[in-house]
Amino acid sequence: MSDPRDDEAALGEDVPPDDEARDLLETLVSIPSPSGEEAECAAALVAFLEAHGREVYRDEVGNVRAPADDAALFTSHVDTVPGEIPVRIEDGEEGRVLWGRGSVDAKGSLAALAVAAVRTGVSFAGVVGEETTSRGARHLVADREPPDALVNGEPSGWDAVTLGYRGILQGTYVATSESGHTSRPANNAIQDAIAWWAAVEERFAADEYEPVFEQVTPKPVAIEGGVSDDGLAVEASIEVQLRVPPGRTTEAVRELADGELDAGTVRWTDAVEPTMQRPKSPVARAFRAAIRQRGGEPRQLRKTGTADTNVYAGAWDCPMATYGPGDSSLDHAPDERLPLADLDRAVTVLEAVGEDLS
């Protein structure tokens, strides 16, 4: 009987299965690490790096740090969103496929970058909290000097590199009104909240031909309202997010949203600026060359979400790009899974990029 891995080598453009990367990925995915609970998974990552003779430690916020050649810093996040997906490896149309929470977002990238970092000698960091507040990335930029170049790990597909991300503005609208009979025509706080959010959506209504990446996308993520516990008032609150494209700033978007207020107040809780990296930077060029060497036709992506890349770009003036194996449409999905041949190819690409940048 033929070994199914023989088929994977053909799928991988003559890239043989990378058992070390596959074993690390399976280990990491098998350890649940939702944001705030990364310690056990981080310990497994530390053990991998120590086994390869790397200096490694965990910093004050829980990041895994392995400083080395700062010609490049390879980094990705340890945490995942919540959700249990039984970890298993199955044979499919794309060869062997690893199922599990975080296999795509972003432990596939984390494993590929860690393996490539130990093989090329570049610096490495596995950061915490990306799925919530980016506390790991924020601590990293405050705690160390910028590298000469940076590769952040998020799924792009093995033959694509991500250069752009929208920013994000987050806040909570709160309104209170006196309680009264519902037959009265005056707005209560719930109506005020609805009216404000409708005005915000109208303010940022997009032309149907405008690419999503270039739009401001307003999105309510939680809403509460009703009569207060003491029965004397009506209260309402809406938690909101607005994605901000390059070409706009979070401050300008905030001012427009505030300008729609007729009642109530908004407490803006976080703002991360958009980023668009140059396609002719040394990092982007290195990826294009490496992907072509592996038989791929390199693609350049712009993503409508926000990542730790935005934090790094806001603090560090160095060339950077985002890369990793996997289909990003499976981020946070109940069927999250990664073809292992994509992991193999991504590691070879990252090794070439690390050597190029060094």
C-alpha positions as CSV (number, residue, x, y, z in Angstrom):
1,M,0.0,0.0,0.0
2,S,1.3,3.4,-0.9
3,D,2.0,6.0,1.8
4,P,-0.5,8.9,1.6
5,R,2.4,11.2,2.2
6,D,3.7,10.4,-1.2
7,D,0.6,12.1,-2.7
8,E,1.2,15.1,-0.4
9,A,4.7,15.6,-1.8
10,A,3.2,15.9,-5.3
11,L,0.7,18.4,-4.0
12,G,3.5,20.3,-2.3
13,E,5.5,21.0,-5.5
14,D,8.2,18.5,-4.5
15,V,8.2,19.7,-0.9
16,P,8.5,16.6,1.3
17,P,6.4,16.3,4.5
18,D,8.0,18.3,7.3
19,D,7.6,16.0,10.3
20,E,9.1,18.5,12.7
21,A,6.7,21.3,11.8
22,R,3.7,18.9,11.7
23,D,4.5,17.5,15.1
24,L,4.8,20.9,16.6
25,L,1.6,22.1,15.0
26,E,-0.3,19.0,16.3
27,T,1.1,19.6,19.8
28,L,0.1,23.3,19.8
29,V,-3.4,22.7,18.5
30,S,-4.0,19.9,21.0
31,I,-3.5,22.4,23.9
32,P,-6.5,24.7,24.2
33,S,-5.3,28.4,24.5
34,P,-8.2,30.8,24.3
35,S,-7.2,34.4,25.1
36,G,-6.1,34.6,28.7
37,E,-5.4,30.9,29.0
38,E,-2.2,30.6,26.9
39,A,0.2,29.4,29.6
40,E,0.2,25.7,28.8
41,C,0.5,26.2,25.0
42,A,3.2,28.8,25.5
43,A,5.2,26.3,27.7
44,A,5.1,23.7,24.8
45,L,6.4,26.4,22.5
46,V,9.2,27.2,25.0
47,A,10.1,23.5,25.2
48,F,10.4,23.3,21.4
49,L,12.7,26.3,21.2
50,E,14.8,25.1,24.2
51,A,15.2,21.7,22.5
52,H,16.8,23.6,19.5
53,G,19.3,25.4,21.7
54,R,17.6,28.8,21.6
55,E,17.7,31.3,24.4
56,V,14.0,31.7,25.3
57,Y,11.9,33.1,28.1
58,R,8.4,34.3,28.9
59,D,8.0,38.0,29.6
60,E,5.7,39.8,32.0
61,V,2.6,39.4,30.0
62,G,3.2,35.8,28.9
63,N,4.8,36.3,25.5
64,V,7.4,33.7,24.4
65,R,10.6,35.5,23.5
66,A,13.5,34.0,21.7
67,P,15.9,36.9,20.7
68,A,18.5,36.2,18.1
69,D,19.4,37.8,14.7
70,D,17.2,40.9,14.5
71,A,17.7,41.2,10.8
72,A,14.1,39.7,11.0
73,L,11.6,39.1,13.8
74,F,9.2,36.2,13.1
75,T,6.1,36.5,15.3
76,S,2.6,35.1,15.6
77,H,0.0,34.7,18.3
78,V,-0.5,31.8,20.8
79,D,-4.1,32.5,21.7
80,T,-7.3,31.4,19.8
81,V,-11.0,32.3,20.0
82,P,-13.0,29.9,22.2
83,G,-14.5,26.8,20.8
84,E,-13.7,23.1,20.9
85,I,-13.0,21.2,17.6
86,P,-11.9,17.6,18.1
87,V,-8.2,17.4,17.1
88,R,-7.7,14.8,14.4
89,I,-5.8,14.2,11.1
90,E,-7.7,12.9,8.2
91,D,-7.0,12.2,4.6
92,G,-8.8,14.4,2.1
93,E,-8.6,15.8,-1.4
94,E,-5.7,18.0,-0.3
95,G,-3.8,15.2,1.3
96,R,-3.6,14.9,5.1
97,V,-5.6,17.6,6.9
98,L,-5.3,18.6,10.6
99,W,-8.6,19.7,12.2
100,G,-8.7,21.7,15.5
101,R,-9.3,25.1,16.9
102,G,-6.4,27.4,16.0
103,S,-5.1,25.1,13.2
104,V,-5.6,28.1,10.8
105,D,-5.8,31.1,13.2
106,A,-3.0,31.1,13.9
107,K,-1.1,28.1,15.2
108,G,-0.3,27.0,11.6
109,S,1.5,30.3,11.2
110,L,3.0,30.1,14.7
111,A,4.4,26.6,14.1
112,A,5.8,27.5,10.7
113,L,7.4,30.6,11.9
114,A,8.9,28.9,15.0
115,V,10.4,26.1,12.9
116,A,11.7,28.6,10.3
117,A,13.2,30.8,13.0
118,V,15.2,28.0,14.6
119,R,16.5,26.9,11.2
120,T,17.5,30.4,10.0
121,G,18.6,31.9,13.4
122,V,16.3,34.9,13.3
123,S,14.4,36.3,16.3
124,F,11.1,34.9,17.3
125,A,8.2,35.9,19.5
126,G,4.9,34.1,20.2
127,V,2.5,36.7,21.6
128,V,-0.6,36.5,23.7
129,G,-4.0,38.2,23.6
130,E,-4.2,38.9,19.8
131,E,-7.9,37.9,19.7
132,T,-8.9,40.4,22.3
133,T,-6.7,43.5,23.1
134,S,-3.4,42.6,21.4
135,R,-1.8,42.9,24.8
136,G,1.1,40.8,23.8
137,A,2.0,42.8,20.7
138,R,1.5,46.1,22.6
139,H,3.9,44.9,25.3
140,L,6.4,43.8,22.7
141,V,6.6,47.2,20.9
142,A,7.0,48.9,24.3
143,D,9.6,46.5,25.6
144,R,12.1,46.2,22.7
145,E,13.7,48.0,19.9
146,P,12.3,47.5,16.4
147,P,13.8,44.7,14.3
148,D,15.2,45.4,10.9
149,A,12.2,43.6,9.3
150,L,9.2,41.8,10.6
151,V,7.0,38.9,9.5
152,N,3.7,38.5,11.4
153,G,1.9,35.2,11.2
154,E,-1.7,35.0,10.1
155,P,-3.3,32.8,7.4
156,S,-2.7,34.1,3.9
157,G,-2.3,30.8,2.0
158,W,1.2,29.5,1.3
159,D,1.4,31.4,-2.0
160,A,0.2,34.8,-0.8
161,V,1.4,37.6,1.4
162,T,-0.8,40.1,3.2
163,L,0.2,43.8,3.0
164,G,-2.9,45.7,4.2
165,Y,-5.3,45.6,7.2
166,R,-8.1,47.9,8.1
167,G,-7.9,49.5,11.6
168,I,-10.6,49.3,14.3
169,L,-12.4,51.8,16.5
170,Q,-14.3,50.3,19.5
171,G,-16.7,52.0,21.9
172,T,-19.9,51.8,23.9
173,Y,-22.9,54.1,23.5
174,V,-24.9,54.7,26.7
175,A,-28.2,56.6,27.1
176,T,-30.6,57.1,29.9
177,S,-34.1,58.6,29.9
178,E,-36.8,59.1,32.6
179,S,-39.3,56.2,32.7
180,G,-42.8,57.0,31.6
181,H,-45.8,55.5,30.0
182,T,-45.1,53.9,26.6
183,S,-47.9,55.8,25.0
184,R,-45.9,59.1,25.3
185,P,-44.4,60.2,21.9
186,A,-41.0,61.4,23.3
187,N,-38.1,59.1,22.6
188,N,-36.8,56.9,25.4
189,A,-33.2,55.8,25.7
190,I,-33.7,52.7,23.6
191,Q,-35.0,54.8,20.7
192,D,-32.1,57.3,21.2
193,A,-29.6,54.4,20.9
194,I,-31.3,53.0,17.8
195,A,-31.5,56.5,16.2
196,W,-27.8,57.1,16.8
197,W,-26.7,53.8,15.4
198,A,-29.0,54.2,12.3
199,A,-27.4,57.7,11.7
200,V,-23.9,56.2,12.0
201,E,-24.7,53.5,9.5
202,E,-26.1,56.1,7.1
203,R,-23.1,58.3,7.6
204,F,-20.8,55.5,6.5
205,A,-23.0,53.9,3.9
206,A,-20.8,52.6,1.1
207,D,-21.2,52.8,-2.7
208,E,-22.1,49.4,-4.0
209,Y,-19.0,49.5,-6.2
210,E,-16.6,50.5,-3.5
211,P,-14.3,47.6,-2.3
212,V,-15.0,46.5,1.2
213,F,-11.3,47.1,2.1
214,E,-11.8,50.8,1.3
215,Q,-15.0,51.2,3.3
216,V,-15.7,52.1,6.9
217,T,-17.7,49.2,8.2
218,P,-19.8,49.9,11.3
219,K,-20.9,46.9,13.3
220,P,-22.9,46.6,16.6
221,V,-21.6,43.7,18.6
222,A,-23.8,43.8,21.7
223,I,-26.9,45.7,22.8
224,E,-28.8,46.0,26.1
225,G,-31.8,48.0,27.1
226,G,-34.8,48.3,29.3
227,V,-36.3,49.7,32.5
228,S,-33.7,50.2,35.3
229,D,-33.7,48.1,38.4
230,D,-35.3,50.8,40.5
231,G,-38.0,51.4,37.8
232,L,-37.2,55.1,37.5
233,A,-35.4,55.2,34.2
234,V,-35.0,53.5,30.8
235,E,-31.4,52.6,30.0
236,A,-29.7,51.5,26.7
237,S,-26.2,50.6,25.7
238,I,-24.6,49.4,22.4
239,E,-21.1,48.1,22.0
240,V,-19.8,49.0,18.6
241,Q,-16.9,48.5,16.3
242,L,-16.0,50.5,13.2
243,R,-13.4,49.1,10.8
244,V,-11.3,51.9,9.3
245,P,-9.5,51.7,5.9
246,P,-6.1,53.1,5.0
247,G,-6.7,56.7,3.9
248,R,-8.8,57.4,7.0
249,T,-7.8,57.7,10.7
250,T,-9.7,56.4,13.7
251,E,-9.8,59.9,15.1
252,A,-11.6,61.2,12.0
253,V,-14.1,58.3,12.1
254,R,-14.7,58.9,15.8
255,E,-15.4,62.6,15.2
256,L,-18.0,61.7,12.5
257,A,-19.7,59.2,14.7
258,D,-19.8,61.6,17.6
259,G,-21.3,64.2,15.3
260,E,-24.4,62.0,14.9
261,L,-25.2,62.2,18.7
262,D,-28.4,63.9,19.6
263,A,-28.7,62.1,23.0
264,G,-26.5,59.8,25.0
265,T,-22.7,59.5,25.1
266,V,-20.1,57.3,23.6
267,R,-17.0,56.0,25.5
268,W,-14.4,55.1,23.0
269,T,-12.4,52.2,24.4
270,D,-9.8,51.4,21.8
271,A,-8.4,52.5,18.5
272,V,-5.9,50.8,16.2
273,E,-4.9,52.5,13.0
274,P,-5.1,50.9,9.5
275,T,-1.9,49.8,7.7
276,M,-0.8,49.3,4.1
277,Q,2.7,48.1,3.6
278,R,4.7,48.8,0.4
279,P,4.6,46.0,-2.1
280,K,8.3,46.8,-3.1
281,S,9.6,46.5,0.4
282,P,12.5,44.1,1.1
283,V,10.1,41.8,3.0
284,A,7.5,41.7,0.2
285,R,10.2,41.1,-2.4
286,A,11.6,38.2,-0.4
287,F,8.2,36.6,-0.2
288,R,7.6,36.9,-3.9
289,A,10.9,35.3,-4.7
290,A,10.5,32.5,-2.2
291,I,6.9,31.7,-3.4
292,R,8.1,31.6,-7.0
293,Q,11.0,29.3,-6.0
294,R,8.4,26.8,-4.7
295,G,6.4,26.9,-8.0
296,G,3.7,29.3,-6.9
297,E,2.4,32.5,-8.4
298,P,2.6,35.1,-5.6
299,R,-0.5,37.0,-4.6
300,Q,-0.7,40.2,-2.5
301,L,-3.7,40.5,-0.2
302,R,-5.5,43.3,1.6
303,K,-7.6,42.1,4.6
304,T,-10.8,43.7,5.9
305,G,-10.0,42.8,9.5
306,T,-7.3,44.0,12.0
307,A,-4.3,42.1,13.3
308,D,-1.2,42.6,15.4
309,T,0.5,43.9,12.3
310,N,-1.4,47.1,12.8
311,V,0.1,47.5,16.3
312,Y,3.6,46.8,14.9
313,A,3.2,49.2,12.0
314,G,2.0,51.9,14.3
315,A,5.1,51.7,16.5
316,W,7.9,50.5,14.4
317,D,9.3,52.0,11.2
318,C,10.6,48.8,9.5
319,P,9.4,46.8,6.5
320,M,6.9,44.1,7.4
321,A,4.4,41.7,5.9
322,T,1.9,39.1,7.2
323,Y,2.1,35.4,6.1
324,G,1.0,32.0,7.0
325,P,-0.5,28.7,5.8
326,G,-4.3,28.2,5.7
327,D,-7.5,29.6,4.3
328,S,-8.5,32.7,6.3
329,S,-12.2,32.1,5.6
330,L,-11.9,29.3,8.2
331,D,-10.8,31.7,10.9
332,H,-13.0,31.1,14.0
333,A,-15.1,28.7,12.1
334,P,-16.5,25.4,13.4
335,D,-14.8,23.5,10.6
336,E,-11.3,25.1,11.1
337,R,-8.7,22.8,9.5
338,L,-5.3,23.0,7.7
339,P,-3.9,20.9,4.9
340,L,-0.5,19.8,6.1
341,A,1.0,20.1,2.7
342,D,0.4,23.9,3.0
343,L,2.3,23.9,6.3
344,D,5.2,22.1,4.6
345,R,5.3,24.7,1.8
346,A,4.9,27.6,4.1
347,V,7.9,26.5,6.2
348,T,10.1,26.3,3.1
349,V,9.0,29.8,2.0
350,L,9.7,31.2,5.5
351,E,13.1,29.6,5.6
352,A,14.0,31.3,2.2
353,V,12.6,34.6,3.5
354,G,14.6,34.4,6.7
355,E,17.8,33.6,4.9
356,D,17.1,36.4,2.4
357,L,16.5,39.0,5.1
358,S,19.5,37.9,7.1
